[in-house]
């Protein structure tokens, strides 16, 4: 039996209407802000990183640590959120996430060094992990089943909306100068504080209260919400309590058959198969490079050959916009086309986008300006501009022709003063350069190219393709395929898989571009997308328009 299907059947015959709609909207708006904060705090680093990198002269590894620090702490906090929210309640757990958001944002905004900045990013990550795990649960538990799906969709859309808004903030605060990144990161404390104050005013989830046998308190909340006719409230509560007891009995039954629930999951064919499918989908969602695109959008555009920082940040906002808008389309198509067809179609388009980006980066290398005056150091071994700027310790220096500036003269790959310094340590582009060579141009992290637009189009097509299919589908399928007795455990394991591979991808992107080149990195992501298509075709069943019982039978048949 579904955990609350019987209780919700009490409402099917009623003309659905929430009598106290203002109170209900007030109750769910603040967890939805939690989704917005999730998107904002993970997306804002894309543009801010360009300024932070130059401010603190960060190496490639240091940049990856700044980005992935949030992901690491989010992964760790997500592991304990289920236990924490079961212990102290959904409301208090979300309030804790707000406090983490506020403290982390303030620390980042006033950071005086790299360590302080990373500490702030880690604090924000705790908020992200807790919010991502608890806010959807709270929304689902307090919402009538007639609109529950739509509200969960709104929560998911609020995440991409937060990322888009973060990109707009990055582009806007850039005009404040070198310290603009402080406002980009620190400004997140304002909506976090609004969410914090709001969550203090809303009631606890009545389903959680009933799970703790706090019937009177739950009854008061149900009456105030007006979702259930007053004459049927007692019956409604009894059905929820009965469903909770049946779930607990099923869990105890399976725990009693082995030393641990995990061991029992791997002994059960359906539970094991569903777990492998869920973890496989969550891993696939990350290893095709989605968070490389989201966390490093500005840097990828910079790598493509765009020089002006302001232009880069506004282009990043455009790219984020095409992650936000298609997310509306995806949740419409997911029930019309089906999970399998939509995910395979999505991955095919993602694959084509990644191949486009990889080939374009490969063309940039083949047409990159050659080094004509090699220096006598590590950087002097580089043979062209692309190879030179791939290393954070080197930069490309050249003098444009006085008559035709498209003609490049006297090119050199020189060592930087510090990581991503605006001057070379010696030579024509150093601070001590003579007046004759003061016209020299120093590019330390990109090479000018006429093909930048192809990579930007590739990024946009990637995000449209991803948002429509591979964005929502792994979450939709994992919410459907797990047996009731191990659903919470399997969900925790598959969600942790998502965070772990999110961490791996975000922590390795820049290092991969140095180790196997930019185009090699995107060819790697392309290969993962290709094998992902085969994985879904071979192992993932179609769950659309099937009941939970039918899905369970399908997994038994295919085990």
C-alpha positions as CSV (number, residue, x, y, z in Angstrom):
1,X,0.0,0.0,0.0
2,X,1.3,3.5,-0.8
3,X,2.2,5.3,2.4
4,X,-0.7,7.8,2.1
5,X,-2.8,6.7,-0.8
6,X,-5.7,5.6,1.4
7,X,-5.8,8.8,3.3
8,X,-5.7,10.8,0.2
9,X,-8.6,8.8,-1.3
10,X,-10.7,10.6,1.3
11,X,-10.2,13.8,-0.7
12,X,-10.8,12.5,-4.2
13,X,-14.6,12.8,-4.1
14,X,-14.4,16.3,-2.7
15,X,-14.3,19.4,-4.9
16,X,-10.7,20.2,-4.2
17,X,-10.2,23.6,-2.6
18,X,-7.9,24.8,0.1
19,X,-10.1,27.0,2.3
20,X,-7.1,28.8,3.9
21,X,-5.1,29.3,0.7
22,X,-3.2,32.4,1.9
23,X,-1.9,30.5,4.9
24,X,-1.0,27.5,2.7
25,X,0.9,29.7,0.2
26,X,2.8,31.3,3.1
27,X,3.7,27.9,4.4
28,X,5.3,26.6,1.2
29,X,6.9,29.8,-0.2
30,X,9.8,29.6,2.2
31,X,10.9,26.0,1.5
32,X,10.7,27.0,-2.2
33,X,13.1,29.9,-1.4
34,X,15.3,27.1,0.0
35,X,15.5,25.7,-3.6
36,X,16.3,29.2,-4.9
37,X,19.2,29.5,-2.4
38,X,20.4,26.0,-3.5
39,X,20.6,27.3,-7.1
40,X,22.0,30.7,-6.2
41,X,24.9,29.5,-4.0
42,X,26.0,26.8,-6.4
43,X,25.7,29.0,-9.5
44,X,27.1,32.3,-8.2
45,X,30.6,31.0,-8.1
46,X,30.8,30.7,-11.9
47,X,31.1,34.5,-12.5
48,X,32.6,35.4,-9.1
49,X,35.5,33.0,-9.7
50,X,37.0,35.2,-12.4
51,X,37.4,38.0,-9.9
52,X,38.3,35.8,-6.9
53,X,41.0,34.1,-9.0
54,X,42.7,37.4,-9.8
55,X,42.2,38.8,-6.4
56,X,43.8,36.0,-4.5
57,X,46.0,34.8,-7.4
58,X,44.6,31.3,-7.1
59,X,46.2,28.2,-8.8
60,X,44.1,25.8,-10.8
61,X,43.8,23.4,-7.8
62,X,42.9,26.3,-5.5
63,X,40.1,27.3,-7.9
64,X,38.8,23.8,-7.9
65,X,38.8,23.7,-4.1
66,X,36.8,26.9,-3.9
67,X,34.2,25.5,-6.3
68,X,34.0,21.9,-4.8
69,X,34.2,22.9,-1.2
70,X,30.5,23.6,-1.3
71,X,29.8,20.4,-3.1
72,X,31.8,18.3,-0.5
73,X,30.0,19.8,2.5
74,X,26.7,19.4,0.7
75,X,27.4,15.8,0.1
76,X,28.3,15.2,3.8
77,X,25.3,17.1,5.2
78,X,22.9,15.3,2.9
79,X,23.9,12.0,4.5
80,X,22.7,13.1,7.9
81,X,19.7,15.2,6.9
82,X,17.2,12.3,6.8
83,X,18.2,11.3,10.4
84,X,18.3,14.9,11.5
85,X,14.8,15.8,10.1
86,X,13.3,12.6,11.6
87,X,14.8,13.6,15.0
88,X,14.1,17.3,15.3
89,X,11.5,17.8,12.6
90,X,11.4,19.2,9.0
91,X,10.9,22.8,10.1
92,X,13.8,23.0,12.5
93,X,16.1,21.3,10.0
94,X,15.3,23.8,7.3
95,X,15.9,26.6,9.8
96,X,19.4,25.1,10.4
97,X,20.0,25.3,6.6
98,X,19.1,29.0,6.7
99,X,21.6,29.7,9.4
100,X,24.3,27.9,7.4
101,X,23.4,30.0,4.4
102,X,23.5,33.2,6.3
103,X,26.8,32.5,8.2
104,X,28.5,31.2,5.1
105,X,27.5,34.1,2.9
106,X,28.7,36.7,5.5
107,X,32.1,34.8,5.8
108,X,32.5,34.8,2.0
109,X,31.6,38.4,1.7
110,X,34.3,39.5,4.2
111,X,36.9,37.0,3.3
112,X,40.5,38.2,3.6
113,X,42.3,35.1,2.3
114,X,41.8,31.9,0.5
115,X,41.3,29.8,3.7
116,X,38.5,32.1,4.9
117,X,36.8,32.0,1.6
118,X,36.8,28.2,1.4
119,X,35.5,28.0,5.0
120,X,32.6,30.2,3.9
121,X,32.0,28.0,0.9
122,X,31.9,24.9,3.1
123,X,29.4,26.5,5.5
124,X,27.1,27.4,2.6
125,X,27.5,23.8,1.3
126,X,26.1,22.5,4.6
127,X,23.0,24.7,3.9
128,X,22.8,23.5,0.3
129,X,22.9,19.8,1.3
130,X,20.3,20.1,4.1
131,X,18.0,22.3,2.0
132,X,18.2,20.0,-1.0
133,X,17.3,16.9,1.1
134,X,14.6,18.4,3.4
135,X,12.7,21.2,1.6
136,X,11.2,18.8,-1.0
137,X,10.1,16.5,1.8
138,X,8.5,19.3,3.7
139,X,6.6,20.5,0.6
140,X,5.4,17.0,-0.2
141,X,4.2,16.3,3.3
142,X,2.2,19.5,3.7
143,X,0.7,19.6,0.2
144,X,-2.6,18.1,-1.0
145,X,-1.9,15.2,-3.5
146,X,-3.8,17.1,-6.2
147,X,-1.1,19.8,-6.4
148,X,1.8,18.0,-4.8
149,X,3.5,17.2,-8.1
150,X,3.2,20.7,-9.4
151,X,4.7,22.1,-6.2
152,X,7.7,19.8,-6.3
153,X,8.2,20.9,-9.9
154,X,8.1,24.6,-8.7
155,X,10.8,23.7,-6.2
156,X,13.0,22.2,-8.9
157,X,12.4,25.2,-11.2
158,X,13.3,27.5,-8.3
159,X,16.8,25.9,-8.3
160,X,17.4,26.7,-11.9
161,X,15.8,30.1,-11.3
162,X,18.4,30.7,-8.5
163,X,21.2,29.8,-10.9
164,X,19.9,32.3,-13.5
165,X,19.5,35.0,-10.9
166,X,23.0,34.4,-9.6
167,X,24.4,34.9,-13.2
168,X,22.5,38.2,-13.4
169,X,23.9,39.3,-10.1
170,X,27.4,38.3,-11.2
171,X,27.1,40.5,-14.3
172,X,25.6,43.4,-12.5
173,X,28.0,43.6,-9.5
174,X,31.0,43.3,-11.8
175,X,30.7,47.0,-12.4
176,X,31.6,47.6,-8.7
177,X,35.2,46.7,-9.6
178,X,37.6,44.3,-8.1
179,X,35.7,43.9,-4.9
180,X,32.4,43.1,-6.7
181,X,32.7,39.4,-5.9
182,X,32.1,40.2,-2.2
183,X,28.6,41.4,-3.0
184,X,28.0,38.5,-5.3
185,X,28.7,36.0,-2.6
186,X,27.7,38.0,0.5
187,X,24.4,39.2,-0.9
188,X,23.0,35.7,-0.6
189,X,22.6,36.4,3.2
190,X,19.6,38.6,2.4
191,X,17.2,36.0,0.9
192,X,18.5,33.5,3.4
193,X,17.5,35.8,6.2
194,X,14.1,36.2,4.7
195,X,13.7,32.4,4.5
196,X,14.9,32.1,8.1
197,X,12.3,34.6,9.4
198,X,9.6,33.0,7.3
199,X,10.3,29.5,8.5
200,X,9.9,30.6,12.1
201,X,6.3,31.5,11.4
202,X,5.1,28.4,9.6
203,X,3.9,25.2,11.2
204,X,5.7,21.9,11.3
205,X,4.8,19.1,8.9
206,X,1.7,17.4,10.3
207,X,2.8,14.1,8.8
208,X,6.0,14.3,10.8
209,X,4.0,15.1,13.9
210,X,1.8,12.1,13.4
211,X,4.9,9.9,12.9
212,X,5.9,11.1,16.4
213,X,2.4,10.4,17.8
214,X,1.8,14.2,18.4
215,X,-1.8,13.8,17.2
216,X,-3.4,16.8,18.9
217,X,-0.8,19.2,17.5
218,X,-1.1,17.6,14.0
219,X,-4.9,17.9,14.2
220,X,-4.7,21.6,15.0
221,X,-2.5,22.2,11.9
222,X,-4.8,20.1,9.6
223,X,-7.9,22.1,10.8
224,X,-6.1,25.4,10.2
225,X,-5.0,24.4,6.7
226,X,-8.5,23.5,5.7
227,X,-7.4,20.8,3.3
228,X,-9.7,18.1,4.8
229,X,-13.4,18.5,5.7
230,X,-13.7,18.8,9.5
231,X,-16.0,15.7,9.8
232,X,-13.4,13.5,8.1
233,X,-10.3,14.7,9.9
234,X,-10.3,11.9,12.4
235,X,-10.5,9.3,9.6
236,X,-7.8,11.1,7.7
237,X,-5.4,11.0,10.7
238,X,-6.2,7.4,11.4
239,X,-5.3,6.4,7.8
240,X,-2.0,8.2,8.0
241,X,-1.1,6.6,11.3
242,X,-2.1,3.2,10.0
243,X,0.1,3.7,6.8
244,X,3.0,4.7,9.0
245,X,2.7,1.6,11.1
246,X,2.6,-0.6,8.1
247,X,5.8,0.9,6.7
248,X,7.5,0.5,10.1
249,X,6.4,-3.2,10.1
250,X,7.8,-3.8,6.6
251,X,11.1,-2.2,7.5
252,X,11.4,-4.2,10.7
253,X,10.5,-7.4,8.9
254,X,13.3,-6.9,6.4
255,X,15.8,-5.8,9.0
256,X,15.0,-8.8,11.1
257,X,16.0,-11.1,8.2
258,X,19.6,-10.0,8.1
259,X,22.3,-8.1,10.0
260,X,21.5,-4.8,8.3
261,X,19.1,-3.2,5.9
262,X,21.9,-2.6,3.4
263,X,22.7,-6.3,3.4
264,X,19.1,-7.2,2.9
265,X,18.8,-4.7,0.0
266,X,21.7,-6.5,-1.9
267,X,20.1,-9.9,-1.2
268,X,16.8,-8.8,-2.7
269,X,16.8,-8.9,-6.5
270,X,14.3,-6.0,-6.9
271,X,15.8,-3.8,-4.3
272,X,19.3,-4.4,-5.7
273,X,18.3,-3.8,-9.3
274,X,16.4,-0.7,-8.5
275,X,19.3,0.7,-6.5
276,X,21.8,0.0,-9.3
277,X,19.5,1.7,-11.8
278,X,19.0,4.7,-9.4
279,X,22.7,5.1,-8.6
280,X,23.6,4.6,-12.3
281,X,21.2,7.4,-13.4
282,X,22.4,9.8,-10.7
283,X,26.1,9.1,-11.6
284,X,25.3,9.5,-15.3
285,X,23.7,12.9,-14.7
286,X,26.9,14.2,-13.2
287,X,29.7,12.6,-15.3
288,X,28.3,14.0,-18.6
289,X,29.6,17.3,-17.2
290,X,26.5,19.3,-16.2
291,X,28.2,21.0,-13.2
292,X,31.3,21.7,-15.2
293,X,29.0,23.8,-17.4
294,X,27.2,25.4,-14.4
295,X,30.1,26.0,-12.1
296,X,32.6,27.0,-14.7
297,X,30.4,28.7,-17.4
298,X,32.4,31.9,-17.3
299,X,35.7,30.2,-17.4
300,X,34.7,28.0,-20.3
301,X,33.5,31.1,-22.2
302,X,36.9,32.8,-21.4
303,X,38.7,29.7,-22.6
304,X,36.8,30.0,-25.9
305,X,38.5,33.3,-26.6
306,X,36.3,36.1,-25.2
307,X,38.4,38.8,-23.6
308,X,36.1,41.3,-21.9
309,X,35.0,40.1,-18.4
310,X,31.7,42.0,-18.5
311,X,30.8,40.4,-21.8
312,X,31.7,37.0,-20.4
313,X,29.4,37.5,-17.4
314,X,26.4,38.6,-19.5
315,X,27.0,35.6,-21.8
316,X,27.0,33.4,-18.7
317,X,23.7,34.8,-17.7
318,X,22.4,34.0,-21.2
319,X,23.6,30.5,-20.9
320,X,21.9,30.2,-17.4
321,X,18.7,31.5,-18.9
322,X,18.6,28.5,-21.3
323,X,19.0,26.2,-18.3
324,X,16.1,27.9,-16.5
325,X,13.4,28.2,-19.3
326,X,13.6,24.6,-20.7
327,X,13.1,23.2,-17.2
328,X,9.4,24.1,-17.6
329,X,9.2,22.1,-20.8
330,X,10.9,19.0,-19.3
331,X,8.3,18.6,-16.6
332,X,5.5,18.8,-19.2
333,X,7.1,16.3,-21.6
334,X,8.2,13.8,-18.9
335,X,4.6,12.4,-18.6
336,X,3.7,12.7,-22.3
337,X,6.8,11.1,-24.0
338,X,7.9,8.8,-21.2
339,X,11.1,8.5,-19.1
340,X,13.1,6.3,-21.5
341,X,12.4,8.0,-24.7
342,X,12.9,11.5,-23.3
343,X,16.2,10.5,-21.4
344,X,17.7,8.9,-24.5
345,X,16.7,11.8,-26.7
346,X,18.1,14.2,-24.2
347,X,21.4,12.3,-24.0
348,X,21.7,12.1,-27.8
349,X,21.4,15.9,-28.0
350,X,23.8,16.3,-25.1
351,X,26.3,14.1,-26.9
352,X,26.1,16.2,-30.0
353,X,26.5,19.4,-28.0
354,X,29.6,18.0,-26.2
355,X,31.1,16.8,-29.5
356,X,30.6,20.3,-31.0
357,X,32.4,21.9,-28.0
358,X,35.2,19.3,-28.2
359,X,35.8,19.8,-32.0
360,X,35.7,23.6,-31.7
361,X,38.3,23.5,-28.9
362,X,40.4,21.2,-31.1
363,X,40.1,23.7,-34.0
364,X,41.2,26.5,-31.7
365,X,44.4,24.5,-30.9
366,X,45.1,23.7,-34.6
367,X,44.8,27.4,-35.5
368,X,46.4,28.9,-32.4
369,X,49.2,31.4,-32.9
370,X,52.7,29.8,-32.8
371,X,55.4,30.9,-30.4
372,X,58.1,32.6,-32.4
373,X,60.4,33.7,-29.5
374,X,60.7,30.9,-27.0
375,X,61.9,31.7,-23.5
376,X,64.5,29.8,-21.5
377,X,62.2,28.3,-18.9
378,X,59.3,25.9,-18.5
379,X,56.9,28.1,-20.4
380,X,59.4,28.3,-23.3
381,X,58.6,24.7,-24.2
382,X,55.1,25.6,-25.2
383,X,54.7,25.7,-29.0
384,X,51.5,27.8,-29.4
385,X,49.1,30.1,-27.5
386,X,46.6,27.4,-26.5
387,X,49.3,25.2,-25.0
388,X,50.8,28.2,-23.3
389,X,47.6,29.5,-21.5
390,X,46.6,26.0,-20.4
391,X,49.1,26.3,-17.7
392,X,48.3,28.8,-14.9
393,X,52.0,29.5,-14.6
394,X,52.3,30.8,-18.1
395,X,50.9,33.5,-20.4
396,X,51.0,34.4,-24.1
397,X,52.7,37.7,-25.0
398,X,52.6,39.3,-28.4
399,X,52.9,42.6,-30.2
400,X,50.1,43.4,-32.8
401,X,51.1,44.9,-36.1
402,X,50.8,48.7,-35.9
403,X,48.9,48.9,-39.2
404,X,46.9,45.6,-39.1
405,X,46.3,44.6,-35.6
406,X,45.0,41.2,-36.7
407,X,48.6,40.3,-37.6
408,X,50.5,39.1,-34.6
409,X,54.2,39.7,-34.2
410,X,57.0,38.6,-31.8
411,X,55.0,35.9,-29.9
412,X,56.3,34.4,-26.6
413,X,55.1,32.1,-23.9
414,X,56.3,33.7,-20.6
415,X,56.2,32.9,-16.9
416,X,53.6,34.8,-14.9
417,X,54.6,36.8,-11.7
418,X,52.0,34.8,-9.8
419,X,49.1,32.6,-10.8
420,X,47.0,34.4,-13.4
421,X,49.0,37.6,-13.0
422,X,48.3,40.6,-15.2
423,X,52.1,40.8,-16.0
424,X,54.8,38.4,-17.0
425,X,57.8,37.9,-14.7
426,X,60.1,39.1,-17.5
427,X,60.1,40.1,-21.1
428,X,57.9,42.3,-23.2
429,X,54.8,42.0,-21.0
430,X,56.5,42.6,-17.7
431,X,55.9,45.7,-15.6
432,X,59.5,46.8,-16.4
433,X,58.9,46.7,-20.2
434,X,60.3,49.6,-22.2
435,X,58.1,52.1,-23.9
436,X,58.6,50.4,-27.3
437,X,57.1,47.2,-26.1
438,X,54.4,48.7,-23.9
439,X,52.0,48.0,-26.7
440,X,52.5,44.3,-26.0
441,X,49.4,42.3,-25.2
442,X,49.3,39.8,-22.4
443,X,46.8,36.9,-22.4
444,X,47.3,34.7,-19.4
445,X,44.1,32.5,-19.6
446,X,42.7,32.6,-23.2
447,X,43.6,32.9,-26.8
448,X,41.7,35.2,-29.1
449,X,39.5,33.2,-31.5
450,X,36.8,33.9,-34.1
451,X,35.1,30.6,-33.1
452,X,34.0,31.6,-29.6
453,X,30.4,31.8,-30.7
454,X,30.4,28.1,-31.6
455,X,31.3,27.1,-28.1
456,X,28.7,29.4,-26.6
457,X,26.0,27.9,-28.9
458,X,27.2,24.5,-27.9
459,X,26.8,25.4,-24.2
460,X,23.3,26.7,-24.8
461,X,22.3,23.5,-26.7
462,X,23.8,21.4,-24.0
463,X,21.7,23.0,-21.3
464,X,18.5,23.0,-23.3
465,X,19.0,19.3,-24.0
466,X,19.9,18.5,-20.4
467,X,17.2,20.5,-18.7
468,X,14.4,18.9,-20.8
469,X,15.5,15.3,-20.0
470,X,18.5,14.4,-17.9
471,X,17.8,17.1,-15.4
472,X,14.5,15.9,-14.0
473,X,14.4,12.2,-15.2
474,X,16.9,10.7,-12.7
475,X,15.0,12.2,-9.8
476,X,11.6,11.1,-11.2
477,X,12.7,7.5,-11.8
478,X,14.4,7.2,-8.4
479,X,11.2,8.4,-6.7
480,X,9.2,5.6,-8.4
481,X,11.3,2.4,-8.6
482,X,12.3,1.7,-5.0
483,X,10.3,-0.8,-2.9
484,X,8.5,0.8,0.0
485,X,10.4,-1.0,2.7
486,X,13.8,0.3,1.5
487,X,12.8,3.5,-0.3
488,X,14.3,6.0,2.2
489,X,17.6,4.0,2.3
490,X,17.9,3.6,-1.5
491,X,17.0,7.3,-2.0
492,X,19.7,8.3,0.4
493,X,22.3,6.1,-1.4
494,X,21.4,7.3,-4.9
495,X,21.3,11.0,-3.8
496,X,24.7,10.5,-2.2
497,X,25.9,9.0,-5.4
498,X,24.8,12.2,-7.2
499,X,26.7,14.4,-4.8
500,X,29.9,12.3,-4.8
501,X,30.2,12.4,-8.6
502,X,29.2,16.1,-8.6
503,X,32.2,16.5,-6.3
504,X,34.5,14.5,-8.5
505,X,33.5,16.4,-11.7
506,X,33.8,19.9,-10.1
507,X,37.1,19.0,-8.4
508,X,38.8,17.7,-11.6
509,X,37.6,19.9,-14.5
510,X,40.4,22.5,-14.5
511,X,43.1,19.8,-13.8
512,X,41.7,17.7,-16.7
513,X,42.0,20.7,-19.1
514,X,45.6,20.9,-18.2
515,X,46.3,17.2,-18.2
516,X,44.4,16.1,-21.3
517,X,43.6,19.5,-22.9
518,X,40.3,21.3,-23.1
519,X,39.1,19.3,-26.1
520,X,40.2,16.0,-24.5
521,X,38.1,16.9,-21.4
522,X,34.9,17.4,-23.5
523,X,35.7,14.3,-25.5
524,X,35.8,12.4,-22.2
525,X,32.4,13.8,-21.2
526,X,31.1,12.8,-24.7
527,X,32.2,9.2,-24.2
528,X,30.3,9.1,-20.9
529,X,27.2,10.4,-22.6
530,X,27.5,7.7,-25.3
531,X,27.8,4.9,-22.8
532,X,24.9,6.5,-20.8
533,X,22.6,6.1,-23.8
534,X,23.5,2.4,-23.9
535,X,23.0,2.1,-20.2
536,X,19.4,3.5,-20.3
537,X,18.5,1.5,-23.4
538,X,19.7,-1.8,-21.8
539,X,18.8,-1.4,-18.1
540,X,16.3,1.4,-17.4
541,X,12.6,0.3,-17.6
542,X,9.8,2.7,-18.7
543,X,8.0,3.8,-15.5
544,X,5.6,6.3,-17.1
545,X,1.9,5.7,-16.5
546,X,2.6,2.7,-14.3
547,X,1.6,2.3,-10.7
548,X,4.3,1.6,-8.0
549,X,3.0,-2.0,-7.9
550,X,3.4,-2.4,-11.7
551,X,6.9,-1.0,-11.6
552,X,7.7,-3.5,-8.9
553,X,6.4,-6.4,-11.0
554,X,8.4,-5.1,-14.0
555,X,11.6,-5.1,-12.0
556,X,10.8,-8.7,-10.7
557,X,10.3,-9.8,-14.3
558,X,13.6,-8.3,-15.5
559,X,15.7,-9.3,-12.5
